[in-house]
Amino acid sequence: MTVYFEDIQIGDSAEYAKTITEADILLFSAVTGDNNPVHLNQEYAESTPFKTRIAHGMLTAGLISTVVGTRLPGEGTIYLSQSTRFKAPVRIGDTVTARARVIEMDADKKRVKFATECLVAGKVVLEGESLVIAPSRPASA
């Protein structure tokens, strides 16, 4: 699905929800090489303030990429930047809802700025902003 720049308006939003699994954490660790024991070792994680294993913060942040790359604007979107502030941990079994809401548009450059957030059970676990280049409507022949 693609929403062309010309059809996007300030205030438009989209979301994606995913329940984080053991496999997600193991695969993210394998792909990125981030083998921090707070993500992989229950005994170690019990000694941290979280008291259990938590998902990688960037795994959570990656769900925002799903929103802008597949929902709004969607296919053909080019990611330029992402700021993130991690507010709370995500645990195995948590369902994370990633949301992006259009807050600014630059017609000359076809850029769209989003306010982004990830929530678990209505609580914000991540907040930030994304900047993307949205695809333009093809010219008629």
Contacts in CASP RR format, 6 or more apart in sequence:
PFRMAT RR
TARGET T0000
AUTHOR 0000-0000-0000
METHOD contacts of the structure
MODEL  1
MTVYFEDIQIGDSAEYAKTITEADILLFSAVTGDNNPVHLNQEYAESTPF
KTRIAHGMLTAGLISTVVGTRLPGEGTIYLSQSTRFKAPVRIGDTVTARA
RVIEMDADKKRVKFATECLVAGKVVLEGESLVIAPSRPASA
1 70 0 8 1.000
1 71 0 8 1.000
1 74 0 8 1.000
1 75 0 8 1.000
2 73 0 8 1.000
2 74 0 8 1.000
2 75 0 8 1.000
2 76 0 8 1.000
2 135 0 8 1.000
3 12 0 8 1.000
3 72 0 8 1.000
3 73 0 8 1.000
3 74 0 8 1.000
3 134 0 8 1.000
4 73 0 8 1.000
4 134 0 8 1.000
4 135 0 8 1.000
4 136 0 8 1.000
4 137 0 8 1.000
5 73 0 8 1.000
5 105 0 8 1.000
5 107 0 8 1.000
5 110 0 8 1.000
5 112 0 8 1.000
5 134 0 8 1.000
5 135 0 8 1.000
5 136 0 8 1.000
5 137 0 8 1.000
6 136 0 8 1.000
6 137 0 8 1.000
7 137 0 8 1.000
8 72 0 8 1.000
8 73 0 8 1.000
8 102 0 8 1.000
8 105 0 8 1.000
8 112 0 8 1.000
8 134 0 8 1.000
9 102 0 8 1.000
10 102 0 8 1.000
10 103 0 8 1.000
10 104 0 8 1.000
10 105 0 8 1.000
11 101 0 8 1.000
11 102 0 8 1.000
11 103 0 8 1.000
12 72 0 8 1.000
12 101 0 8 1.000
12 102 0 8 1.000
13 72 0 8 1.000
13 99 0 8 1.000
13 100 0 8 1.000
13 101 0 8 1.000
13 102 0 8 1.000
14 67 0 8 1.000
14 68 0 8 1.000
14 71 0 8 1.000
14 72 0 8 1.000
14 99 0 8 1.000
14 100 0 8 1.000
15 67 0 8 1.000
15 71 0 8 1.000
15 97 0 8 1.000
15 98 0 8 1.000
15 99 0 8 1.000
15 100 0 8 1.000
16 63 0 8 1.000
16 66 0 8 1.000
16 67 0 8 1.000
16 70 0 8 1.000
16 71 0 8 1.000
16 97 0 8 1.000
16 98 0 8 1.000
17 95 0 8 1.000
17 96 0 8 1.000
17 97 0 8 1.000
17 98 0 8 1.000
18 24 0 8 1.000
18 63 0 8 1.000
18 66 0 8 1.000
18 95 0 8 1.000
18 96 0 8 1.000
18 98 0 8 1.000
19 93 0 8 1.000
19 94 0 8 1.000
19 95 0 8 1.000
19 96 0 8 1.000
20 55 0 8 1.000
20 59 0 8 1.000
20 60 0 8 1.000
20 90 0 8 1.000
20 91 0 8 1.000
20 92 0 8 1.000
20 93 0 8 1.000
20 94 0 8 1.000
20 95 0 8 1.000
20 96 0 8 1.000
21 92 0 8 1.000
21 93 0 8 1.000
22 92 0 8 1.000
24 55 0 8 1.000
24 59 0 8 1.000
25 39 0 8 1.000
25 40 0 8 1.000
25 53 0 8 1.000
25 55 0 8 1.000
25 56 0 8 1.000
25 59 0 8 1.000
25 92 0 8 1.000
26 40 0 8 1.000
28 34 0 8 1.000
28 55 0 8 1.000
28 56 0 8 1.000
28 58 0 8 1.000
28 59 0 8 1.000
29 35 0 8 1.000
29 39 0 8 1.000
29 40 0 8 1.000
29 56 0 8 1.000
32 56 0 8 1.000
32 58 0 8 1.000
34 56 0 8 1.000
34 58 0 8 1.000
36 56 0 8 1.000
37 44 0 8 1.000
37 45 0 8 1.000
38 44 0 8 1.000
38 45 0 8 1.000
38 48 0 8 1.000
38 50 0 8 1.000
38 53 0 8 1.000
38 54 0 8 1.000
39 45 0 8 1.000
39 53 0 8 1.000
39 54 0 8 1.000
39 55 0 8 1.000
39 56 0 8 1.000
40 53 0 8 1.000
41 53 0 8 1.000
42 52 0 8 1.000
42 53 0 8 1.000
45 51 0 8 1.000
45 52 0 8 1.000
45 53 0 8 1.000
45 54 0 8 1.000
46 52 0 8 1.000
50 89 0 8 1.000
50 91 0 8 1.000
52 91 0 8 1.000
52 92 0 8 1.000
53 91 0 8 1.000
53 92 0 8 1.000
54 89 0 8 1.000
54 90 0 8 1.000
54 91 0 8 1.000
55 89 0 8 1.000
55 90 0 8 1.000
55 91 0 8 1.000
55 92 0 8 1.000
55 94 0 8 1.000
57 86 0 8 1.000
57 90 0 8 1.000
57 126 0 8 1.000
59 90 0 8 1.000
60 86 0 8 1.000
60 90 0 8 1.000
60 96 0 8 1.000
60 98 0 8 1.000
60 118 0 8 1.000
60 125 0 8 1.000
60 126 0 8 1.000
61 82 0 8 1.000
61 84 0 8 1.000
61 118 0 8 1.000
61 126 0 8 1.000
62 98 0 8 1.000
63 96 0 8 1.000
63 98 0 8 1.000
63 118 0 8 1.000
64 82 0 8 1.000
64 98 0 8 1.000
64 100 0 8 1.000
64 116 0 8 1.000
64 118 0 8 1.000
64 126 0 8 1.000
64 130 0 8 1.000
65 79 0 8 1.000
65 82 0 8 1.000
66 98 0 8 1.000
67 98 0 8 1.000
67 99 0 8 1.000
67 100 0 8 1.000
67 116 0 8 1.000
68 74 0 8 1.000
68 77 0 8 1.000
68 79 0 8 1.000
68 100 0 8 1.000
68 114 0 8 1.000
68 130 0 8 1.000
68 132 0 8 1.000
69 75 0 8 1.000
69 76 0 8 1.000
69 77 0 8 1.000
69 79 0 8 1.000
71 100 0 8 1.000
72 100 0 8 1.000
72 102 0 8 1.000
73 112 0 8 1.000
73 132 0 8 1.000
73 134 0 8 1.000
73 135 0 8 1.000
74 135 0 8 1.000
75 135 0 8 1.000
76 135 0 8 1.000
77 132 0 8 1.000
77 133 0 8 1.000
77 134 0 8 1.000
77 135 0 8 1.000
78 132 0 8 1.000
78 133 0 8 1.000
79 130 0 8 1.000
79 131 0 8 1.000
79 132 0 8 1.000
80 111 0 8 1.000
80 131 0 8 1.000
80 132 0 8 1.000
80 133 0 8 1.000
81 129 0 8 1.000
81 130 0 8 1.000
81 131 0 8 1.000
82 116 0 8 1.000
82 128 0 8 1.000
82 129 0 8 1.000
82 130 0 8 1.000
82 131 0 8 1.000
83 128 0 8 1.000
83 129 0 8 1.000
84 116 0 8 1.000
84 126 0 8 1.000
84 127 0 8 1.000
84 128 0 8 1.000
85 126 0 8 1.000
85 127 0 8 1.000
85 128 0 8 1.000
86 125 0 8 1.000
86 126 0 8 1.000
87 124 0 8 1.000
87 125 0 8 1.000
87 126 0 8 1.000
87 127 0 8 1.000
88 120 0 8 1.000
88 123 0 8 1.000
88 124 0 8 1.000
88 125 0 8 1.000
89 125 0 8 1.000
90 96 0 8 1.000
90 118 0 8 1.000
90 120 0 8 1.000
90 125 0 8 1.000
94 120 0 8 1.000
94 121 0 8 1.000
95 120 0 8 1.000
95 121 0 8 1.000
96 118 0 8 1.000
96 119 0 8 1.000
96 120 0 8 1.000
96 125 0 8 1.000
97 118 0 8 1.000
97 119 0 8 1.000
97 120 0 8 1.000
97 122 0 8 1.000
98 116 0 8 1.000
98 117 0 8 1.000
98 118 0 8 1.000
99 116 0 8 1.000
99 117 0 8 1.000
99 118 0 8 1.000
99 119 0 8 1.000
100 114 0 8 1.000
100 115 0 8 1.000
100 116 0 8 1.000
100 130 0 8 1.000
101 114 0 8 1.000
101 115 0 8 1.000
101 116 0 8 1.000
102 112 0 8 1.000
102 113 0 8 1.000
102 114 0 8 1.000
103 113 0 8 1.000
103 114 0 8 1.000
103 115 0 8 1.000
103 129 0 8 1.000
104 112 0 8 1.000
104 113 0 8 1.000
105 111 0 8 1.000
105 112 0 8 1.000
105 113 0 8 1.000
106 112 0 8 1.000
109 133 0 8 1.000
110 133 0 8 1.000
110 134 0 8 1.000
110 135 0 8 1.000
110 136 0 8 1.000
111 131 0 8 1.000
111 132 0 8 1.000
111 133 0 8 1.000
111 134 0 8 1.000
112 131 0 8 1.000
112 132 0 8 1.000
112 133 0 8 1.000
112 134 0 8 1.000
113 129 0 8 1.000
113 130 0 8 1.000
113 131 0 8 1.000
114 129 0 8 1.000
114 130 0 8 1.000
114 131 0 8 1.000
114 132 0 8 1.000
115 127 0 8 1.000
115 128 0 8 1.000
115 129 0 8 1.000
116 126 0 8 1.000
116 127 0 8 1.000
116 128 0 8 1.000
116 129 0 8 1.000
116 130 0 8 1.000
117 124 0 8 1.000
117 126 0 8 1.000
117 127 0 8 1.000
117 128 0 8 1.000
118 124 0 8 1.000
118 125 0 8 1.000
118 126 0 8 1.000
118 127 0 8 1.000
119 125 0 8 1.000
END
